Amino acid sequence: MAVAKGALTELDTNYIHYNGLWIYGHYGSNSMQVQKSFELAISDEFEAEKFITHILPLSEINKGIALTKSGEAIKVVLHPNDQ
């Protein structure tokens, strides 16, 4: 379903909260594909470490952003306590 830019809707946040619902958007895939990718991402079968290309201290966050934007990095992990 396409949603017009700037379109608003009312949500019953009480219902969402007490029924443990998740609200998420996606682009370029259907809801079944999104669900499958989420299940894979949290499963033990998915080796997320393989996608980490750089590990940097938090002080180098701008370098991490630049590496990602340039395509040199896939995923950058930032360590907050490293110098």
Backbone as numpy.savetxt, mean C-alpha at the origin, in Angstrom:
# Nx Ny Nz CAx CAy CAz Cx Cy Cz
-17.47 -0.04 -11.16 -18.32 1.13 -11.16 -17.43 2.37 -11.16
-17.63 3.25 -12.06 -16.87 4.49 -12.12 -17.48 5.52 -11.19
-16.63 6.29 -10.58 -17.08 7.35 -9.68 -16.56 8.66 -10.24
-17.44 9.62 -10.37 -17.04 10.92 -10.90 -16.10 11.62 -9.93
-15.11 12.31 -10.48 -14.18 13.06 -9.65 -14.95 14.07 -8.81
-14.64 14.09 -7.52 -15.29 15.03 -6.61 -16.63 14.54 -6.07
-17.08 13.37 -6.50 -18.36 12.84 -6.02 -18.24 12.45 -4.55
-19.24 12.77 -3.77 -19.27 12.45 -2.34 -20.45 11.54 -2.05
-20.33 10.81 -0.95 -21.43 9.95 -0.51 -21.45 9.94 1.02
-22.57 9.56 1.58 -22.68 9.44 3.04 -22.39 8.00 3.43
-21.66 7.81 4.52 -21.36 6.49 5.05 -21.78 6.41 6.51
-22.31 5.26 6.90 -22.64 5.02 8.30 -21.38 4.50 8.98
-20.59 5.41 9.54 -19.31 5.02 10.14 -19.49 4.13 11.36
-20.60 4.23 12.04 -20.89 3.34 13.17 -21.02 1.91 12.68
-21.75 1.71 11.59 -21.92 0.38 11.00 -20.57 -0.17 10.53
-19.80 0.67 9.88 -18.48 0.26 9.39 -17.60 -0.18 10.55
-17.56 0.62 11.60 -16.72 0.33 12.76 -17.14 -0.97 13.46
-18.40 -1.08 13.82 -18.85 -2.22 14.62 -18.99 -3.53 13.83
-18.95 -3.44 12.52 -18.98 -4.65 11.71 -17.61 -4.98 11.12
-16.60 -4.20 11.53 -15.24 -4.48 11.10 -15.03 -4.42 9.60
-15.73 -3.51 8.94 -15.62 -3.40 7.49 -14.38 -2.61 7.09
-13.83 -2.95 5.95 -12.71 -2.21 5.37 -13.21 -1.51 4.13
-12.75 -0.32 3.92 -13.10 0.43 2.72 -11.79 0.74 2.00
-11.72 0.35 0.74 -10.52 0.64 -0.02 -10.89 0.86 -1.47
-10.07 1.59 -2.13 -10.27 1.83 -3.55 -9.16 1.17 -4.34
-9.39 1.01 -5.60 -8.37 0.42 -6.45 -8.58 0.93 -7.87
-7.56 0.71 -8.67 -7.61 1.17 -10.05 -7.01 0.09 -10.93
-7.69 -0.27 -11.96 -7.16 -1.21 -12.93 -7.36 -2.68 -12.59
-8.17 -2.98 -11.60 -8.45 -4.38 -11.28 -9.83 -4.47 -10.64
-10.37 -5.68 -10.62 -11.69 -5.83 -10.01 -11.55 -6.23 -8.55
-12.64 -6.29 -7.84 -12.60 -6.56 -6.40 -12.07 -7.95 -6.07
-12.30 -8.94 -6.94 -11.75 -10.28 -6.71 -10.23 -10.27 -6.81
-9.69 -9.54 -7.77 -8.24 -9.44 -7.92 -7.62 -8.72 -6.73
-8.27 -7.69 -6.25 -7.78 -6.96 -5.08 -7.77 -7.88 -3.86
-8.85 -8.64 -3.67 -8.94 -9.57 -2.54 -7.84 -10.63 -2.61
-7.64 -11.21 -3.79 -6.60 -12.24 -3.96 -5.22 -11.66 -3.68
-4.94 -10.46 -4.16 -3.62 -9.86 -3.95 -3.41 -9.55 -2.47
-4.46 -9.12 -1.77 -4.37 -8.87 -0.34 -4.07 -10.17 0.40
-4.79 -11.23 0.07 -4.57 -12.53 0.73 -3.15 -13.04 0.49
-2.65 -12.86 -0.72 -1.28 -13.27 -1.02 -0.28 -12.44 -0.24
-0.50 -11.14 -0.17 0.44 -10.24 0.51 0.59 -10.57 1.99
-0.46 -11.07 2.64 -0.37 -11.38 4.07 -0.07 -12.86 4.33
0.07 -13.64 3.26 0.32 -15.07 3.45 1.82 -15.33 3.61
2.15 -16.48 4.15 3.54 -16.89 4.30 4.18 -17.23 2.96
3.37 -17.44 1.93 3.88 -17.78 0.60 4.54 -16.59 -0.09
4.16 -15.39 0.30 4.66 -14.18 -0.35 5.96 -13.75 0.32
7.04 -13.77 -0.43 8.35 -13.42 0.10 8.63 -11.94 -0.18
8.09 -11.08 0.66 8.20 -9.63 0.46 9.64 -9.16 0.44
10.53 -9.87 1.14 11.93 -9.46 1.20 12.57 -9.38 -0.18
12.08 -10.18 -1.11 12.65 -10.20 -2.46 12.44 -8.87 -3.19
11.47 -8.09 -2.75 11.17 -6.83 -3.41 11.92 -5.65 -2.79
12.54 -5.86 -1.64 13.30 -4.79 -0.98 14.64 -4.66 -1.69
14.86 -3.50 -2.29 16.09 -3.28 -3.04 17.07 -2.38 -2.29
16.57 -1.60 -1.34 17.43 -0.67 -0.60 16.97 -0.59 0.85
17.94 -0.51 1.75 17.67 -0.27 3.17 18.47 0.96 3.56
17.76 1.98 4.03 18.39 3.27 4.34 17.97 3.75 5.72
18.79 4.61 6.33 18.34 5.24 7.57 17.24 6.27 7.25
16.39 6.53 8.20 15.30 7.48 7.99 15.81 8.85 7.54
17.00 9.21 7.99 17.57 10.51 7.61 17.81 10.62 6.10
17.79 9.49 5.38 17.98 9.51 3.93 16.67 9.26 3.17
15.57 9.68 3.77 14.26 9.46 3.16 14.17 10.07 1.76
14.74 11.25 1.58 14.67 11.89 0.27 15.42 11.07 -0.78
16.53 10.44 -0.40 17.25 9.57 -1.32 16.37 8.37 -1.69
15.68 7.80 -0.70 14.79 6.67 -0.95 13.67 7.03 -1.91
13.11 8.21 -1.75 12.04 8.68 -2.65 12.59 8.85 -4.05
13.78 9.44 -4.17 14.39 9.65 -5.48 14.70 8.31 -6.17
15.21 7.34 -5.40 15.50 6.02 -5.97 14.24 5.35 -6.51
13.14 5.49 -5.78 11.88 4.91 -6.20 11.33 5.62 -7.43
11.37 6.95 -7.41 10.86 7.71 -8.56 11.65 7.42 -9.83
12.96 7.21 -9.69 13.80 6.97 -10.87 13.64 5.56 -11.40
13.04 4.67 -10.61 12.88 3.29 -11.02 14.04 2.41 -10.61
15.05 3.00 -9.96 16.20 2.22 -9.50 15.84 1.31 -8.33
14.89 1.74 -7.52 14.46 0.95 -6.36 13.05 0.46 -6.59
12.76 -0.73 -6.06 11.39 -1.24 -6.07 10.75 -0.88 -4.74
11.35 -1.36 -3.65 10.88 -1.01 -2.31 12.07 -0.58 -1.47
11.90 0.50 -0.73 12.94 1.02 0.14 12.46 0.89 1.58
13.28 0.28 2.43 12.97 0.18 3.86 13.74 1.28 4.56
13.06 2.04 5.41 13.69 3.10 6.18 13.76 2.69 7.64
14.96 2.76 8.21 15.16 2.45 9.63 15.19 3.76 10.41
14.25 3.97 11.32 14.16 5.25 12.03 15.30 5.53 13.00
15.96 4.51 13.52 16.97 4.73 14.55 18.40 4.68 14.04
18.60 4.38 12.76 19.95 4.34 12.18 20.38 5.74 11.78
21.64 5.98 11.83 22.18 7.29 11.44 22.70 7.28 10.05
